[in-house]
Amino acid sequence: MKMKPEKNQVTWAITIFFLSIAIMLAYYVIFNGISVVKTLSKVIDSLSGIIIGVIIAFVLIPLTDGIERKIVIPIYHMRGYDISRSTNANSKKRKQARKISVTITMIIFLFVIYSLFRIIIPELIDSIKQIVRKFPEYEKQINEESQLLFESNSIEVQNFINSQLDRSYVSLSEFLQEKLMPLVPSVDSFFKMASQGVFSIIKVLFDLVVGLIVAIYVLNSKEVFSTRGKKIAYALFREEFANEVVGGFRFIGDVFEGFVGGKLVDSVIIGIICYIGCVLLKLDYPLLISVIVGVTNIIPFFGPYIGGAIGAMLLLITPVKALIFLVFIIILQQFDGNILGPAILGNSTGLSSFWVLFSITFFGGMWGIVGWLVGVPIFAVIYAFISRITNILLSKKELSVDTNDYDNLAYIENKEYKTLTDEHNDKYNAHKEVGMVTKLYHNGRDKVKNVVEKIKKKDKPEEK
């Protein structure tokens, strides 16, 4: 007689198996956290070319779709091929159209990159040469300013400043001899570092080539990835859960495509406006400063401050120009934060300023500059996932998913919401003394809410 396990027993066995694996993984992560981080860093480093390619693809997807929809498909339609709809009869023509669109996209992308380097790099080199060439003048001006400062002060102040300079010189000498000199590499280690630098350059070039190849493949086959992913989801999970998985990945794609692409466009526009403003204000090194401001603007929240500080330091030899630049940057960033940024990015992340700051700090601490760039969309996905799970669990308990309903909430009893302003609600430390203004505000808001609910009930058609 064969023993056949019941369905509940199989479910419990699978649950216990996966729970055991989760506990072992948690134990390993807790007690071997450093090795886990190192392993993840190695994995990310080994996949850097693929990551670069995926990022490039996300940036170029809108351009590819626009070229295909507005140029290539109409040309095929004029020739008598309706490839706007996916059918077996026109599958070859659709693949041809996609390859043509991707080819045009990559040509435009490479041409833009080449043009930027062809125009910007010589100007940047000239700006750096000017800074180096004017350095003796800067030094002379600083000495003159220091001399005037000494002459305009008393002997006691000069003696104090000289003593502080002597003490700083002694500290600097000790630091150079005891701390820095032992770190100076020997001949063997120097060649080793040089070889590592060469290999690093080769790896960067290799990652860029791999990234371009991956970007072409992703752009050419993005529907294939989506189709196979959906197939796997519906094969592994229940229909309802599979719908959630597919919708979640669609949301991830929209967030990354909207944020990364929009942020790059926003930063390019800010860099161009900054260059025009620096030229009109007759500031030094306009192109160098504009490139710095545009690049750092990619970093959310902290980027504008970093770019403004670096630009002001370059102009600091002329304090008036540095001050003018800081005022200009503040105005420019207000324009970006309140007008240009929302117009381009919209609400692509759905995060408040606090969570943007948190995500930049957290992921920046983990991954450095890369964390600054991708931390916001990654956390936006995590935030949306937690919000979605929370709403699902509340719906199953037949509780409200509206966040505003929990603003003045004291506790819930038998699915009835008790407010903090109700003097009779004294359970769970809910009763507390509130100010007259706060009490009037909450009471007024509750009355308005009740009136709105009554109006909605009256507007509903009566069931016959």
Salt bridges, closest charged atoms under 4 A:
ASP45 OD1 - LYS203 NZ 3.68
ASP65 OD1 - LYS222 NZ 3.20
GLU68 OE2 - ARG98 NE 2.71
ASP82 OD2 - ARG85 NH2 3.30
ASP207 OD2 - LYS203 NZ 2.90
GLU223 OE1 - ARG98 NH1 2.73
GLU223 OE2 - LYS222 NZ 3.13
GLU244 OE2 - ARG388 NH2 2.47
ASP284 OD1 - LYS321 NZ 3.51
GLU398 OE1 - LYS415 NZ 2.72
ASP405 OD1 - LYS449 NZ 2.51
ASP407 OD2 - ARG445 NH1 2.69
GLU413 OE2 - LYS427 NZ 2.48
GLU416 OE2 - LYS418 NZ 3.31
GLU423 OE2 - LYS439 NZ 3.70
